[in-house]
Amino acid sequence: MKIEKGNQVNGKKITQILCEFVVLHHEWELDGYGYIVCLEDDSIELILTNHGIPYIAKASHLKEQIKTYENAIKMTERAIDLYTNLREK
């Protein structure tokens, strides 16, 4: 789900989207973007979605996501190496 200016999170209106970025979730159909936004009370928040419902997240959640990305890269590299080695025999 895409978040837009004017949407609400925790009862507060988003007045400005400062940054939009991709969030990769294995086998999830929704929730592919994260946002850094300014809310109507001038607070700056990190917004993610869960099944299309926006929520205020913590940076630690994204740090965990990075670990998942790094693991996926390692697994994919191993698969490429195995495939290449088996094809060369």
ChimeraX attribute file (.defattr): number of C-alpha atoms within 10 A of each C-alpha:
attribute: neighborCount
match mode: 1-to-1
recipient: residues
	/A:1	16
	/A:2	15
	/A:3	21
	/A:4	14
	/A:5	13
	/A:6	14
	/A:7	15
	/A:8	17
	/A:9	17
	/A:10	8
	/A:11	8
	/A:12	13
	/A:13	16
	/A:14	22
	/A:15	17
	/A:16	17
	/A:17	18
	/A:18	12
	/A:19	11
	/A:20	15
	/A:21	10
	/A:22	10
	/A:23	17
	/A:24	16
	/A:25	14
	/A:26	9
	/A:27	6
	/A:28	10
	/A:29	10
	/A:30	15
	/A:31	19
	/A:32	17
	/A:33	17
	/A:34	22
	/A:35	23
	/A:36	18
	/A:37	23
	/A:38	20
	/A:39	21
	/A:40	14
	/A:41	10
	/A:42	11
	/A:43	9
	/A:44	15
	/A:45	20
	/A:46	18
	/A:47	21
	/A:48	25
	/A:49	21
	/A:50	12
	/A:51	11
	/A:52	14
	/A:53	14
	/A:54	20
	/A:55	15
	/A:56	14
	/A:57	16
	/A:58	12
	/A:59	11
	/A:60	9
	/A:61	10
	/A:62	15
	/A:63	11
	/A:64	11
	/A:65	15
	/A:66	14
	/A:67	11
	/A:68	15
	/A:69	16
	/A:70	12
	/A:71	12
	/A:72	13
	/A:73	12
	/A:74	12
	/A:75	12
	/A:76	12
	/A:77	12
	/A:78	12
	/A:79	12
	/A:80	12
	/A:81	12
	/A:82	12
	/A:83	11
	/A:84	11
	/A:85	10
	/A:86	9
	/A:87	8
	/A:88	7
	/A:89	5
